[in-house]
Amino acid sequence: MSQSMLGIVVVVVLGAIWAWIGLSIARRVKSADDYLVGGRNVGIGLGSATLLATWITGNTILAAPESGYDMGILGVLGYALLGGLGVMAFAPLAKRIRTAIPNGRTVGDFFQIRFDHKNYVLFLIALIIWDVGWLLTQGLGAGILLQSVFGVPFHVGLVITVAIVTAYVTFGGMRSVLGTDFLQCMLIMVVVFIFPAWVFGNAGFHTVYSGIQKLSPSALSLTNPTGIAWLIAGPLIGIGEVFMDNTFWQRAYSLRPSTVNKTYLFSGLGWMFVPIATGSLALVALGTGFKPNPVNSVAPDIVSQYTGQLGGVLFLALLWAAIASTLAALLNAVAAIFMNDIYQRYINPNATNKQLLKAGKIATVVIAVVTIIAAWPEPMTMLSLLTLMGVINAAYIIPITLGLFWSKTNRHGVFYGALIGSIVGLFIYGNGTFDLIFVKIPVTHITWGGPYPGVIAGGFISLTLTVVWSWLQPETFNFASFRKYRADRAGVSVSSVSSEQVEVVRG
């Protein structure tokens, strides 16, 4: 059997297992709530597994080594802080979300109740752009993995992966995602820690260390300016991603209230070890003079070189499970935004459960096709795309946090803070050019910009405008409006509830 055929067989077998589990669980989906939030009674074990499976992404296993290859030890540590601190920081917010908005379904519900229409529309636009970018990274990961390890053409790996995941997510929604996440998480956690020891053992610890000292001494430095900037910007990106990502809001709504805080804290702490383990593979490349092409394929390339065909198969199983679990969660999260925040709110406010489920299934398939189209030309490396999206993420950290906890948060400050923070952040990110993945809009040229200054600037501007505006013109929001939301389940329509129950006294 050829290498490419072996890779396809492994993916198809794993995919058949996930699809069988997901489609079996899909039979239990009876309502829009089942499809969107999985029943609202998930415990700490399954909750932690689904958070880890969702958050251990193709980025974690491919972009973490890329950051290690580019920035050495600080690159690996920065990536570990990026995701781990993001999930842990969300713990108090998740607890607040679950108790304050018990009937919520998406992050869009929060913006719709808490602020005003312009904030809601701006956030939906930003979220859709961000989700397409995030889906793009997983599509890229699938294609890069199969191409690097088994020589499967990039586009074949992309289409197979997206098609298999779409098959079970379309019918089962969140329930299917939760059912497959547990097994995927177990596979990921068992296999991910095998490879560093295996690769380092074959390459030789002393050989790697002395090779780095000779070939890339800066990789061992703890004062590398780029690495230090990454240590600051990385957590901002991760916190912003988690705060803005609908998959984390869906899981907050799906968990039992008593388990929410611990679930997010344990998941964040456990997640940190994964990018450290996978990121360390980049040190082998640096110490042996290996030059990956493209750079985000450094982990599978090194694994293939030092562990042979068996290692390649196991690594494929690990990374494909990570990509499949995240891709499934994202497809369901974006479909949820369409069902809840576009279809039910603007297209069919009185939609029945049957109509909502149909809309969600159609949306899932459409989003899967968009993912394939977006990833097809391989527009950017995964780390570059991650930092680009991080500019938008950072601009929403403060608006979301203050909106949940501070009643005086001003809706205009939130709107202009997020908008101006994103625009200026993207300008600095591109050194005076708006780099929008498929379109570049040159304005001028600056020499002091770059990805990490762009992320930091976006977050700082948003923080300043939101806080200062709220201090100068405070508004008083009635948090009881959250708990009353979705009284439509008692026979009142969503549109009438939202207009009557959002009580804001403008200062």
N, C-alpha and C positions, 0 to 999 in steps of 0.2 A: 504494500500500500504506500502510495506517495505521501510526502510530508503534507501537501495541501489537502489531500483527501482525508488524511488522519485528523487534521485540524477541523475540517468540516464535520466529520463524524462525531468528534468530541462535542462540538457545539450543538449539533442536532440531538444527540442523546441527552445532554443536559437540558436542552430546551424542551424536549419531549417530557422530561420529568417535571419541570416547572409548569409546563402547559397543562399536564394532567392534574397536578395539584390545584392550579389556579382555576381550571374549568370545573373541577369537582366542587370547589368551594363556591363557584359562581351560582350554583343552584340555590344557595341560601339567600341570594340578594333579592329582596322583595320590595325595597323602597329606595328613594333617593338618598336617605340617611345611610343605609347600608352601603351604597355605592360610594358615598363621599367620605364618611367618617367611620365606617366599619362597626357600628353598634354602640359606641361610646362606653365600652366596659372592658377595655384592654388592660391587663395587669402588667406588673413591672417586668416580668420575664420576657413576654412577647413584645412589650413596649420597647425594652432596651434592644432586643434583637432587630426589630423593624427600624429603629433609629440608626443602629450601627450599619445594617444592610443598606439603608438609604444613603447614609453619609459616607460610607466607605465606597467611594466611587472609582470610576476609571481614572479620575484626576488623582485620587489618593495614591494609586499604585503606579501611575505613569508620570504625573506632574510633580509629585514629591521627589522622585529621583531626578527629574529634570532640574528642580530647584537646587538639589544637592550637587548636581553636576556643574551648575552655573555659579553657585555661591558657597559650596563646601558645607561644613558642619552647620554654619548659621542658616544656610538654606534649608537643611533638614529640620532643624529646631524651629525655624520660622513657620514651616508648613505644619508641624505638629501643633504649634500654638494656634495657627489659623483656624483649624476645624475644632480642636478640643475646647478652646476657650469660647468659641462661638456657641457650641451646644450647651456648655456649662452656664454661660451668661444668659442663655434663653430660659434656664430653669425657673427663675422667679417670674419671668414674663409668662411662661407656659402655665404656671400655677394660677397666675392672675387671669389669664385668658380662659382657662377651664372653669373657674368659679364665677368670673364676672360676666362671661358671655356663654352660658351653658348650652344654648341652642345654636351657637354659631357653626358655620360649616367651612368658611374660607377666611383668609386674611382680608379679602375684599369686604366681608361683613363688617370688620373692625373699622376700615376707612369710611365705609358708607354711613355708619352710625356716628362715629366719633367726630368727623370733620364735615366738610361740605362737598357739593357735587364736583367742583373743580379739582379738589384734592383726590376724590375718588377716581375721576377719569384719568388724571395724570398718573396716579399710582397704577391703574390697570394697564395703561400704555407702557410704563416702565417695567411692570411685572411681565407682560407678554414679551417684550424685547429681551428681558433677562432670561425668561424661561426658554426662549428659542436658543439663546446662547448656551444655556446650561445643557439643553438637549443636544446641541451641536457638539459639545465636548464629549458626551457619552457616545455619540455616533462616531466621532473621530477615534475614540479609544477602542471601539470594537473593530474598526477597520485596521488601525495600526497594530493591534495585538495579533490578529490572524495573519497579517502580512509579515510582521517581524519574526514571529516564531515559526510559522508554517508555510510562509510564502503564498498564502491565499491572497488573491487580488483584493486590494483595499475595498473596492466597491462591493464585491461579493460578501465579504465579512460584514460590512455595514448593513446591507439589505437583509441578510439572514438573521442577524441579531435583532434588528428593529421589527422584522416580521414575526418572529417567534414571540417576543415580549408583547407585541400588540395583540396577538391572538388571545392571550388569557386576560390581559388587563381590560380589553374591550368589553368582555362579558361579565367580569366579576368586580371591577373597580377596586376599591380599597380592601374589600374582604379578600380578594384574590392576592393582592399585594401583601397583606399581612400573612396570609397562609404560606406564601413562598419565601417571604423574608427570613423566617426562622431558620429553615434549612440552608438558605444561601449564606446567612450570617455564620452558622456553624462551620460551613465549608471554608469561608473566607478566613475566619479566625484560626482554624487549625492549620491551614496551608501557609498563610502569610508568614508565620514565624519559622517555618522550615527553611525558607530560602536563604536568608542572610547567613545562617550557620553553614548551610550546604555550599553556598557560593564562596564564602570566606574560607571555608575549610579546604576547598579545592584550589583556590587562588593563592592561599597562604597569607595569614594575618601580617606576618613580618614583611612579606613581599609587597603587600598593598600599602602598608604604612611607610616603608622606606621609599616606595615608588612615588607616593604623594609628596613626601618631603623633597624629592628630587624634581618631579615633573610639575607639581601644582601645590607649592608650599602655602599659597594664599588660601587653599581650601581648609587648612587647619587653623586659620587665624580667627580670633574672636573679636577683632577690631576692624574687619573689612567693612568699609562704609556702606557698600551695597547690601551686605548681609544685615547690618544694623537697621538700615531703612526697611528691609524686608521683615525684620522682627517687629517693627512698629506697624507697617502697612498690612502685613499678613493677618494679624488678629482683627484689624478693622474690616478686611475683606471677609473673613470668616464669620464674624459677628453680624455684619451686614447681610451676608448670604442667608444665614439661619433666620434672622429676624424677618427678612423679606420673603423667604421661601415658603410657599403654601404647603409643601409637604410637612414642614415642622408644625405649622398651625393645624393641619388636619390631624396630626398625631396628638397634639395637645387636646383637641376636641374628642379624640377617640379613646383616650386614657381615662381610667377611673380617677376622680379628683384626688383621692388619697395617695396615689402613686406618682403623680405628675412630676413633682420636684425631684424625687430620688431617681426616677427614670432618666431624666435629662442629665443630672449630675453624673451618674454612673456611666452613661453612654459617652459623655464628653471625655471623661477621664480615660475610659477604655479605648476610645478612638485614637488618642494621642500616640499610642504605641504602634499603630499600624503605619503611618507615614515615616516614623523613625525606622521601623524595620525595612520597609521598601526603599526609603530614601538612602539607606546605608549602601544599597547596591551601587549607587552612583560613585561611591568612594572607590569601589573596585575598578570601575572604568577609569577614574582619575589616576589611580595608583599603577595601572598597567598600560596607560597610554591609549586606551581604547577610545575611538571617536565614533559615537553613534550618528546615524543619519536616517531620519531626523532625530533631533536631540531628545524628544519625548519618548523615543523608543529605547532609551538606554537600559531600562529595567529588563524588558523581555530579551533584548540583545545579549545582555550579560548573563541572564539565566540560561539562555540557549547555549552560550559558549562554555559555561562551566558546569552544567548539570545534564547536558545531553537531551536525548529525546524524552526520557521519563520526566525530567525536570520541566521540559517544555510543555508536556501534556498537563502536568499538575499546575503549572503557572497559568496555562490557558484556562483551566477549570476555575482557578481562583479569580482571575481577572474578569473572566466572562460572567461569573456569578455576581461580582461587584457591579459590573456594568449593567447586567440585566436587572438587578434589584433597584438600582438608581433610576434606570430608564423607565422601569415599571412605575415607580413612585412619581416620577416627573410627568409621565403621560397621564396618570390619574389626577395629579395636582392641576395640570393645565386644563384637562377636561372638566374638573370641578369648577375652576374659575369660569369657564364657558357656561356650564350648566347653571351655576348659582348667580354669577355676577353679570352675565350678558343675556343668556337665553331667558331665565326667569325674571330678571329685572327689567329688560328692555323689549324682548321679543314676545314672550308669552307669560305675563305676570301671574296668570291663573293656571299655569301648567299642572297637570296631574303627575303622579309618580311615574306612570307609564311614559308620558311624554318627556319628562326629565331624563329618564333612563335612556330613552331612544336618542335624545340630544347628546347625552354624555358619550354614548357608544360611537355615534357619528363623529363627534369631536375628537375622540381618541384616535380613530383611523386617520382623520385629516391631519392631526398633529404629527402622527408617525410619518406620513408622507412628507410633511414640511421638514421634519428632522433629516430624512434621507436627502432631500434636495439641498438643504443648508450645508450638510457635511460633505456632499459629493465633491466639491472642488478643493477640499482640504485647505481652507483659507488661512488658518493660523495654528500655531502650536497650542497645546492645552494650557500651559502656564500663562502664555500671553493673553489668551482668551479669558482665563480666570481673573487676571488682574484688570482687564478691560471692564468686565462686568462688575468688578469690585468697586469701581468709581460710583456706579449707581447704588450699589449696596450700602456703601459708607454714607451716602447722603440721606439714607432712610433710617439709620440707627437711632438718632435722637428723636425724630418725629414719632416713631413707633413707641419708643420707651416712654417719652413724656406723655404721649397720648393715652397710654395705659395707666399711668400713675399720677399725673399732675392735671387737675381739673382746669387750671388756668391756661393751659397750652393754647396759643392763638392759631386758628386755622390758616390765616394769611401767612403767618410766620412759617408754618409747616410747608405750605405750598411753595413759597418763594425760596425757602431754605433748601428744599429738595431739588427744585428746578434749577436755581442758580448754582448750587453745589455740584449738581451733575454736569451742567454745561461747562463751568470753569474747570472742574476736575477732568473732563474729557479733553478740553483744550490743552491743559498742562500734560496730561497723559501722552498726547500725540506731539509734544514739543511744538505747539502752535498749529497742529493739523488735527481736525476731527477724524479720528480713525474709527470708522463704524463697521469694521469687518469687511463688508463687501463694497463699501464706498469710502473714499478718503476726500475730505474737503480741506484743502490747504488755506490757511488764513495768513500766517506769518511764520517766523522761525524763532524759537527760543532755545537756549542752550541749558537752562536750569530745570527743565521739566523732566518728564519720564513717567513710567507706570506708577512707581511708589509715591513720588510727590503728588501725582494726580489723585490717587486714592486718599492721601492724607488731607489734601486741600479740599476735596469734595466733602469729606466728613466734617472738617473744621468750619467751612462756610455754612453748612447746614446747621450745625450746632449753634453758631453765633447768631444767625438770623432767627432761628426758632426761639432761642432763649431770650434774646434782647427784645424781640417783637412781643413775646408773651409777657415779659416783665413790664414793658411800656404800655401795652394794651391787653391786659389779662382778660380772659373769658372764663366763665364758670360753666362747666359741663356737668350734667347730672348723670353719674355713673349707673344709676338705676335703670337708665335707658337700655343698657346692655342686657340686663336680666330680662327685660320685657320683650326683647327682640324675638321675632318669629312667633308672635301670638297667633299667626296664621294657622298654626297647628290646632288652635282651638276654634278655627273658623273665620279668622280675620285675614285678609290678604296681606301679602308682604308690602305692597306699595302703600297701603293705608297705615300700616304699623310704622313704617319708616318715617313717614311725614308727621305723624302725631306724637311719636315717643322720643324723638331726639330733642332734648330740652337743653338749649344753650342760651345763656344770658350774655349778651355781648357787651363788653366794657367800652 
